[in-house]
């Protein structure tokens, strides 16, 4: 797994059953390209809390399931409705992994389905903050608004709100903390 992918998932790309993330094109001002978030490279721990509401399985997904699989998935989604789900993960990040252009590029490469044709609109970016919207026209239209903020060189917070037409909403809150310069014992 690529380091930036772990960071990207923790910092605003919302992935859940029934959601497909597609390639994106960024609207980046050339003079602002290659700006990095002002955080230390090395080992990081990300605590990701997601809350889903109104989730529904897509017809494409249910067509590939047995009735038992569909019933199980629907039951699982219903049980998680409105309840926070927290995951903690660790990753080794290089300086290149936290460049904002690379984070956006990882979003471009997130899905192999070229029919999705999502676009990312960068609202603002600086060494301490990236704010963007990801707009996906279809085949399952969705909108994601995310903010990534380097509070200090050793602390990151992020939020992401994703709404997929007819399939619900997901809210993601992330808190990241730097563990140290060495990455021993962290699997990629």
C-alpha positions in Angstrom: 0.0 0.0 0.0 1.3 3.4 -0.9 2.0 5.8 2.1 0.0 8.6 0.6 -3.0 6.4 0.1 -3.1 5.7 3.8 -2.8 9.4 4.5 -5.4 10.2 1.9 -7.9 7.7 3.3 -7.4 9.2 6.7 -7.6 12.7 5.5 -10.8 13.0 3.6 -11.5 10.4 1.0 -14.6 8.7 2.2 -14.8 5.1 1.4 -17.8 2.9 2.4 -19.9 0.1 1.0 -21.8 1.2 -2.0 -19.7 4.2 -2.7 -17.3 4.2 -5.7 -14.7 6.9 -5.9 -13.5 7.9 -9.3 -10.7 9.8 -11.0 -10.5 13.5 -10.4 -9.0 16.5 -12.1 -7.8 19.3 -9.9 -8.3 23.0 -10.5 -4.9 24.1 -9.1 -3.2 27.5 -9.6 0.2 26.7 -11.2 2.1 29.0 -8.8 0.7 27.1 -5.8 1.6 23.6 -7.0 3.7 21.3 -5.0 2.9 23.0 -1.7 3.2 20.6 1.2 1.3 20.5 4.5 3.7 21.7 7.2 4.0 18.4 9.1 7.0 16.3 10.0 7.8 13.2 7.9 8.0 9.8 9.8 5.6 7.7 11.7 2.0 8.9 12.1 -1.1 7.6 13.8 -4.5 8.6 12.4 -7.7 8.1 14.4 -10.6 8.1 11.9 -14.3 8.3 13.1 -17.0 7.9 10.6 -20.8 8.3 11.0 -23.1 7.1 8.2 -26.8 8.0 7.8 -29.4 7.1 5.2 -27.1 4.5 3.6 -28.5 2.4 0.8 -27.0 -0.2 -1.4 -26.7 0.7 -5.1 -28.5 -1.4 -7.7 -25.1 -2.2 -9.2 -23.9 -3.6 -6.0 -27.1 -5.6 -5.1 -27.1 -7.1 -8.6 -23.8 -8.9 -7.7 -25.0 -10.2 -4.3 -26.9 -13.3 -3.3 -30.2 -12.6 -1.4 -28.4 -13.7 1.8 -25.4 -11.3 1.2 -27.8 -8.4 0.5 -29.8 -9.1 3.7 -26.6 -9.3 5.7 -25.2 -6.0 4.3 -28.5 -4.2 4.8 -28.6 -5.4 8.4 -25.1 -4.3 9.0 -25.8 -0.8 7.5 -28.9 -0.5 9.6 -27.0 -1.4 12.8 -24.4 1.2 12.1 -26.9 4.0 11.2 -25.9 7.2 13.0 -23.4 5.4 15.2 -19.7 6.5 15.2 -17.2 3.9 14.0 -13.6 4.6 15.0 -10.5 3.1 13.4 -6.8 3.9 14.3 -4.1 3.2 11.7 -0.4 4.0 11.4 1.6 5.0 8.4 5.1 6.1 7.5 4.9 9.4 5.6 7.6 11.0 3.5 7.7 14.8 2.7 6.4 13.9 -0.8 3.4 12.0 0.7 2.1 15.3 2.3 2.4 17.5 -0.8 -1.1 18.7 -1.5 -0.7 18.0 -5.2 0.2 14.4 -4.4 -2.8 14.0 -2.1 -5.1 15.3 -4.9 -3.3 13.0 -7.4 -4.0 10.0 -5.1 -7.6 10.9 -5.4 -7.2 10.8 -9.2 -5.9 7.2 -9.0 -8.3 6.0 -6.3 -10.7 4.3 -8.7 -10.1 2.4 -12.0 -13.6 3.2 -13.3 -12.9 5.9 -15.9 -16.7 6.4 -16.4 -17.0 8.2 -13.1 -15.2 11.4 -14.2 -15.1 13.3 -10.9 -13.5 16.7 -10.5 -11.8 18.3 -7.5 -12.2 22.0 -7.0 -9.6 23.3 -4.7 -11.2 26.1 -2.6 -8.0 27.1 -0.8 -4.6 25.7 0.0 -1.6 26.8 2.1 1.1 25.1 4.1 -1.4 24.6 7.0 -4.7 23.9 5.3 -6.3 22.3 2.2 -10.0 22.8 1.5 -11.6 21.2 -1.5 -14.8 19.8 -3.0 -14.9 16.6 -5.0 -17.8 16.5 -7.5 -18.8 13.3 -9.2 -21.6 13.6 -11.8 -22.3 9.9 -12.1 -23.2 7.2 -12.7 -23.9 7.6 -8.9 -23.7 11.4 -8.4 -21.9 12.5 -5.2 -20.3 15.5 -3.5 -17.6 15.5 -0.9 -16.4 18.5 1.0 -13.1 18.1 2.9 -10.7 20.1 5.0 -7.2 19.0 6.0 -5.4 21.2 8.6 -1.9 20.9 10.0 -2.6 22.3 13.5 1.2 22.0 14.3 4.0 20.1 12.7 3.0 17.1 14.8 -0.8 17.3 14.7 -3.3 17.1 11.9 -7.1 17.3 11.9 -9.4 16.8 9.0 -13.1 16.5 8.2 -15.0 15.2 5.3 -18.7 15.2 4.4 -19.8 13.0 1.6 -23.3 12.8 0.1 -24.2 10.3 -2.6 -27.5 10.9 -4.4 -30.0 8.3 -3.2 -27.4 6.5 -1.1 -26.9 8.5 2.1 -24.3 10.6 3.8 -21.0 10.0 5.6 -19.2 12.3 8.0 -15.6 11.6 8.8 -13.4 13.2 11.5 -9.7 12.6 11.7 -7.1 13.3 14.3 -3.5 12.6 13.4 -0.4 12.7 15.6 3.2 12.3 14.8 4.8 9.4 16.5 8.5 9.9 15.6 11.0 10.2 12.7 11.5 6.4 12.5 9.1 4.0 10.9 10.3 0.7 12.2 7.5 -1.8 12.7 5.0 0.0 10.5 3.7 -2.1 7.7 2.8 -0.5 4.4 
